[in-house]
Amino acid sequence: MSRFIRLENPPRFDDHKEYLPFLRRDFRYRCAYCERTEAFLGWEEFFEIDHFRPVWRFGEQAAHYPNLYYSCGKFNRHKGKTWPSDALVASGFCFADPCQEDMYVEYLQEAPDGKLQPLTNCGCYTSDHIRLNRRALLDWRQDRQQAAQDLESLARAASRFEGLLPANLGPVEQRRIREAIKTLKARIVRDGQRFAL
Ligand SMILES: [Zn+2]
């Protein structure tokens, strides 16, 4: 749910894999396309480097940092070597570029059931070719919607607990409430990272 802005300034490498640590930071530890996080998928072993413009067509960009995107392995396999023809691009059928725009705002709209409705030809092409409406991603979006609601309630509960700390409360009670608040806040941070909220 955001556009990715590169802040890293890596040196030049011949092997594109050397850019991995820079990409992880620039893509904020999540897949550039489905936006699932390392914390959700099981850390970096589920992630790969995608060549946004595929090497078979744009060989000169094989180790060009701006052409490298951090993505989950599933996405990379679905995208594979797909690239639209010039005629398709001219009609607007092309991959949305998450470094240029927030595709979840510009090209796609998320429904309460997690399904994405394409708003443009670009959204249609992107959604179809990387299968953004497959079951696992619908579940992820529904879980994220639920987590957003839950985290809001938890944040409200945490601040209510803090307001319930009268000075005349015994030290044991005070400690118990403080522990409960700490646990709630830790949960808010953990789930926030997991769902990139
Ligand atoms: Zn992905």
Boltz pocket constraint, residues with backbone or C-beta under 6 A from the ligand:
constraints:
  - pocket:
      binder: B
      contacts: [[A, 31], [A, 32], [A, 33], [A, 34], [A, 35], [A, 36], [A, 71], [A, 72], [A, 73], [A, 74], [A, 75]]
      max_distance: 6.0
